[in-house]
Amino acid sequence: MRKNIVAGNWKMNKTIEEGVQLVKEIKSLISEKQISSVQLIINPPFTHLSVLKNEIANSVIKIGAQNCSYESSGAYTGEVSVGMLKSIDIDYVIIGHSERRAYFNETDEILLKKLNLVLESGLLPIFCCGEVLSQRDAGIHFEVVRQQIENTIFKLSEDKFKKVVIAYEPVWAIGTGRTATSEQAQEIHKYIRNLITEKFGSTVASEISILYGGSCNAQNAKELFQNPDVDGGLIGGASLKAADFVQIASSF
Ligand code: PGA
């Protein structure tokens, strides 16, 4: 179901104590503002999930992990399985963040395995795609994103695909302070939605949430979110400050 979503990707930041404090602040700010038309999600590190799951109980906030293993169990030292995440009642899992692709060599093949495990467990993936700067400069960003999508989420059955949240994140905009313009975001979000129409039809395409990520902040969120094909944001740096995160969530 297409919804407006603002998801915070905390990356490798915050101790548990700091995380609890941040969630308390977010909760108190959202009780003051009218945030009814948006699904708020926090994606803290694995170590924080159980504690923060309790902290968000009885609030409108949902919780996701930033990653999961592509295997379901076994001798994979250091990995965390989807089953483990399900056992603590996690709602979402970010799959294919550009930092995972770049620093941990996650290929499309690995991402497809993760997507299937997540969906078969009843959790919801936030699937990331996006080009690097050299690809944007070479004018091949549409092609790059198309391939990332065709090799992964387009290999899912329609029933599974309908549950995916897509996050378009141009890598050159992540953590750089250089955001895509509102026009650039709309152009590629529309392109992605058209690809979905070609593959699964317009009804499915109209039901998928496509988020923008990359230096989205309290100042530029409104302009980005007013685009017809931008359904919210995946927020890194600005999700670590309660006031900014809540301001972004009230930007629809
Ligand atoms: P940023 O990160 O908002 O700090 O650019 C976004 C992301 O990596 O998801």
Boltz pocket constraint, residues with backbone or C-beta under 6 A from the ligand:
constraints:
  - pocket:
      binder: B
      contacts: [[A, 9], [A, 169], [A, 173], [A, 174], [A, 175], [A, 176], [A, 177], [A, 213], [A, 214], [A, 215], [A, 216], [A, 234], [A, 235], [A, 236], [A, 237], [A, 238]]
      max_distance: 6.0
